[in-house]
Amino acid sequence: MKVTDAKLNPIPYRYLPEDFDVTDCDTVAQRYQNLISRQAGSVDELLAIMEEAAELHKALADELSWRYVRMTVHADDESYADAYNEFYGKVYAATDSCRFDLEKLFYDSPCRTDLDPARYAHLEKMIANNIELFREENTPLKVQESELANKYGAIIGGLSAEYDGKDCTLAQLNAILKDPDRPKREGAWRLRFKLLSSAREKLDSLFDELKALRIRIAHNAGFANYRDYMHREKGRFSYTPEDIHRFHDSVEKVVVPFVSELHRRRKRA
């Protein structure tokens, strides 16, 4: 993993060789297959396989995260978005079935029943959830979803306009909204929404594409809608979508009036 531009030292691998190329799909897939082919005859051996797998997962996630960071920092340079999409599509998503096979190996192992429930029950629940949600046909759809989602950042990151003699992005204009000078705040606010309005057709089209694609992903996994699918996909086991609605109702009835009164007092002051 190359992190020299981030001024951070990478955490040394414990199991992976120092020269392990996480950007090569064949190398990553082979590493997964080596883990999948191992037979766990005890709890310790099963946990050892999962610990090595966790380090491989981390190496992939770190590479993906750094590419995402660079893509967002350099939103005006498409090469960084291309680099992120290439790694996500050709390595990360391409080895998704390997991760599924490894989690299934863990879940189907007779040794799993000897694990301490107090320590591993939640892990087992997460892995069972991943196995239930996995669909091979969703892998290419998730690659498309990632590419479309990245277009949003490219569109927003490319919006800028002159304000107070400087070329400002949306993020820079957003910072001006906290300025104590009201005319200055208003000018920045109007310019921000003028920029957003100029990209309205692109953003609307992108939303429609993502919506249609995400509904397909949810339907493939056996869900009626994308909201319920993502609730499970994110591992939210302790509360339901209905609980969230009740929470929103409570915020509307209790928190919103309280905050509104605070704003009225601030306005008078």
N, C-alpha and C positions, 0 to 999 in steps of 0.2 A: 504494500500500500504506500503510495507516494503522498506524503503530507508536508513536504518541505515548505510549500507556499503557505501553509497554515501555521508555521512556527511551533509545531507540536511534535513531540517524539512518539512514534508508534509504540504501543504496548507489545513487548516481545511475545511471540507465539510460544505456547507450551507444547503443542502437539504438531502443528504444521511446520514444515521446513522453512527456514528463513527466506529461501528463494521461491517460495510458493507463489505461483502466478494466479491470483484470484480473478484476473480478467480473461483467462482462457477457459472456455466452456468445457472442453474435453478434460482438462486438468481437474476442474472442480467436480465434474460428473464422476470421474474415476475415483476421486477421494470419497465421494458419497457411496459409490458402489463398494469400495473396500470396507466401509463401515457396515453397509447393509449385509454384506456376505459373512460378516463375523457372527459366530454363534455364542450367545450369552448363556453360560451354564450356571450363573449365580447372579444375585442382586448386584454385587460389586462389579462383575463383568458388564452387566447391562448398564449400570451407571457410568462406567468407564467409556462405553460406546457413546452415550448421550453427552458426556462431557466433551469428547472430541468433536462430536457433531455441533455442539454449542459454539465451540471455537470457530468451526468452519462457517456456521451461520453468522457469527460476529464479523468475520473477515469480509463476507459478502455484504453485510449490512453497512459496515464502515465504508467500504468502497462506494456503495450506492449513496450513502449520506454525503460523503465528500464531493461526489459529482453533483449532487443536488445543491450543495452549498455554492459550489463554483458557478453552477448554472444560474442561481438567483443573484449572486454578486455581479455576474457579467451578463445581465439580462439582455444587453444590447448586442451580444455576440452569439449567433446561432450555433457556433461550433461547440459551445459548452452544453447546450441543450441536446445537440446531436450525440455528444459523448455520453450523456446521461441515458438517453433513449437507447443507444446502442448496447450499453452494459445491461440495462434493465431487460431489454428484449432478447439479447443473444446469450446472456449468462444467467442473470438472476431469475427471470421467468422461465428460461429454458431448462433450468434445473429444479423447477417447482415440483415435478413428479418425483424426483429423487428425495426431496424433503418429505413428501407424502409417504413414500415407501419406507423411509427411515422411522417416521412417527408410527406407521402401522407396525413395523417390526417391534418397536417398543411396546405398543398397546397390546399386541398379540402374544408377547413373550410370557411364558408361564412364570417367569421370575418376577413379573410385575406384581403378582399377588402378595409377594413377600415384602414389598415396600412399606415403609411406615406411613400410614394414612395421614397422620398429623403433619408430616413434612411434605408429602408428595401428592396428596389428594387434588390440590388445585392444579398442579402440573398435569396430572392425568386427565382432569376435566378439560383443560385447554387443548391437549393433544386429541382427545376424543372429539372435541368440537371441530378442530381443523380437519380431521378425517371425514367427519360427516359433511362438512361444507365443500370439500375438494371435488372439483369437476374438471376433467381433462379439457373439455371443450371451452372452459372459461379462461384457460391460460392465454391463448392468443387475444381474447377479448380484453383481458386485463392489461396486456401490452398496449393495445389500442387506447384503452382508458388512460393509461399513464401518459401516453403521447399527447392525447387531447387535453389532459389536465395541465400539462406543461405549457401548452399553447396559451393558457390563461396568463401565466406568469410572463410569457413573452409579449403578449398584447399589453398588459398593464405596465410592465417594465419599459416598454417602448414609448409610453406616453410622456410627453414633456412640453412645456411652454415657457415663454419668458415672463418672469414676474420680478418686479423691482430691479430690472436690469440684469437679471440672471436667468439662465436656463434651468428650470426646476422640474424634477420628476414629481409624481403623485406623492411619494413618501416625503419629499422635501416640502411640498405644499402642505401636507398633513401636519407637519411640525409647526407651521405658521399658525395653525388654528388655535394654538395655545398662547399666542401673543396677546398681551393685555390691550393692544390697540385694536378697537372694534373694526374700523374701516379696513385695517390690514387683514384682519381675520376674514372679513366678508369678501374681500378681493380674492384671497386664496381659496375660500370655499367655492365661490362662483367659478373660478378658473378650474378647480378640480372637477367639478361636475360638467363643465364644458368639455374637458378632455374625455371624461367617461362617456359623455353623450356622443362624442365623435367616434367612439369605438362600439357604439350600441349594437349595430348590426352584426359585427364580428362576435361580440360577447353573447348575443341572443342565439346566433347560429351555433356557437360552441356549446351553450347550455343545452340546446335541443339535441345535439349529437351525443353529448354525455348522458343525458337523461335516457335516450333510447337505448344506448349501449348498456347502461347500468341496470335497466329493467330486464334486458336479456340475461345479464349475469345472474340477477336475482331469480328469474324464472328457471334458469338452468339448474340452480341449486335447490329448487323446490319451494321458493318463497313467493308470496303474492305481490310483494313490492320490495323496492330497494332499501327502504328504511328498516324493515324487519330483518332483511338479510344482513345489513351492516351492523345492526345491534348485536347479532350473533357473531358476526365476523370479527368484531372488536372485543369479543369475550366478555360481554356485559351480562354476567350471570346473576348478579344480586338484585337487579331491578328490571322492570319491563318497560316497553314503550308507553304503556298506560300509566305507569308510575311517573314517567317524565311529563305526561300531560297534566297530571295532578300537581306536580311541582310547578309547572308553568302557570297553572291557575292560581296557585298560592302566591307566586311572585307578582302576578297581575293585581291580586287583591290586597296584598300587604306591602310588598317592597316598592312597587311603582308609585303609590300615593306618598309613601315616605320620601322617596327620592325627589318626587315632584315638589314637595314642600321645601326640601333642601334647596332646590333650584330657585324657587320663589324667594326664599330668604337671601340667597346669594345675589339675585337680581336686584332686590331692594337695596342691599348693601353696596 
